[in-house]
């Protein structure tokens, strides 16, 4: 890191002699640092400190302008091509220079036009709602995602698009299972809210969005945070807020679930999913408040609340085929407890159809790579590696035949913990390489030759396994130490960010350096010990299993402007002594997957999702939509009936936590039975709990087809001779084939 620190130090010195060019509109009403100075500092830090070291030249300026217009008008409905042509002629090659000279006028100029277009459009929408009776028998359709569509040619073209959009929104509310109010009232209030939020935008908000767009023109993980953003970030880091444990972002007017905090109330509840969209929020048994089009911070404020109170969310499911289909999810607010985010384990015992001792598999679920940074080095400091070792030692006492490390939905965390955890499973050697902006490669190594576990090992991942998870999985794959099972690949985030307080780079600020906000800046890229980057490509599975998360809308490749994949020379390392029988295991697994009812359904759902994304349109014929909804319901009912007819396999599962790891006896997890078993399928299967029939208090342990097949793979792994203690091959356990 030293070269980067020296670079930033020299940059701070050079920035001290720069001043804004002047001529931009006065922001005298705002207290705090000059926005022109903030623009200069952010632009220079990006040019000199970002990993790519790209200059804010004409090419970057054009991309910056295009990205800013898209950031303001994601679905290309407010600006017309005439507006875009005007902005292009004024700013296409000048925008970068303006920022470097400290002139924020273009941000306010473009935003001012956007504000006027929204105000005019809302007036037309309100008039259309008052004067039009929509005909839902016509063969019309609406384009769902216009982010890559041409801008409307002119106002008349925009009017045509908006008539279809408003008709689609009206039909969506008309068909909604849990309507808050009549459609016209909902939509009128929704567009009133859009205007209110628009008028509440401050100069700080405009500059923040403008500079965040600039940062994300370099890569999607760089970001400018305003003073207010920093304050919220600090509160979240202290975990002093009470809520549901979900990270939201704005997507075409919806508050969309971007991440579920491991161990949080929503994660424990299990019904809220990644990419679900929140349409309304209610407090306890109170009335729902429509939140489509509402500013994200207002939605977050409604969801937060006092510990122990209930918030109800009305949600459009990510995997739903029709946005009018909603589900209501009540969640009790709670603090995010570190204990709930910790590693936990299961001891799974299943019969050996060939006779002999049962197969005993250790299953460690790791939600994140956590570490107690404040007490690092102290004996009782919380750490991923320490906790996993406790669980692993107990599993070894139980004479496990193999171990699965479950990293599904593990978004990463501490790099140091990823390196330390890898060291449990290899003798010694390099774990990950990192290259900085100057091309200097740093290697993180395991220097301890002690091996804590040398038995059969599988690492289970999916598209939501990111960053530190990818480092751990990639290292074990490169060493030939573990078999990677899961989605086609992991997320693909192979970059490192640092947080820089902008005030430290502004001369004579004379106030708190956080007043000017901060820049989250990408400064390094990760590389595997074999040389390839985890960036963009992620970690490819040795054995791929069908999964509802395995589609192009998830992962680094779905983000705008990701940094490219590349390679560095491989590090020197010794591969594992025993070659893994990956080819044989893959052939056996593929045969089971082909015959599996659950995987067939997952594949069908995934194909339907991909087709919906490709079609990018939805019918505005009410009869067609109702038939589609009826088909969806019939499909769900048929699957439940099929599961009742052919029940799931029952393994003996003993739960091991950090609280009971030293106790002489282990907790037996109840098996699924009857109708609840048929309705309860893990989220990775693509189906949700039947909320009307299974209350939260009575929700059973869910069947997970991916977990089941991973256990089948482990049985084959053991049976092929990877573990001498097991005398015979374990055949598959598969439901309803």
Secondary structure, 3 states (H helix, E strand, C coil): CHHHHHHHHHHHHHHCCCCCCCCCCCCCCCCCCCHHHHHHHHHHHHHHHCCCCCCCCHHHHHHHHHHHHHHHCCCCCCCEHHHHHHHHHHHCCCHHHHHHCCCCHHHHHHHHHHHHHHHHHHHHHHHHHHHCCCCCCCCCEEECCCCCCCCECCHHHHHHHHHHHHHHHHHHHHHCCCCCCCHHHHHHHHHHHHHHHHHHCCHHHHHHHHHHHHHHHHCCCCEEECHHHHHHHHHHHCCCCCECCEEEEEECCEEEEEEECCCCHHHHHCCCCCCCEEEEEEECCCCCEECCCCCHHHHHHHHCCCCCCEEEEEEECCCCCCCCCEEEEEEECECCCHHHHCCEEEEEEECCCCCCCCEEEEEEECCCECECHHHCCCCCCCEHHHHHHHHHHHHHHCCCCEEEEECCCCCCECHHHHHHHHHCCCCCEEEEEEEECCCCEEEEEECCCCCCCCCEEEEEECCCCCCHHHHHHHHHHHCCCCEEEECCECCCCCEEEEEEEHHHHCCCCCCCHHHHCEEEEEEEEEECCCCEECCCCCCECCEECCCCCCCCCCCHHHCCCCCCCCECCCCCCCCCCCCCCHHHHHHHHHHHHHHCHHHHHHHHHHHHHHHHHHHCEEECCHHHHHHHHHHHHHHHHHHHHHHHHCCCCCCEEEEECCCCCCCCCCEEECCCCHHHHHHCECHHHCCCCCCCCCCHHHCCCCECHHHHHHHHHHHHHHHHHHCCCCCCCCCCCCCCC
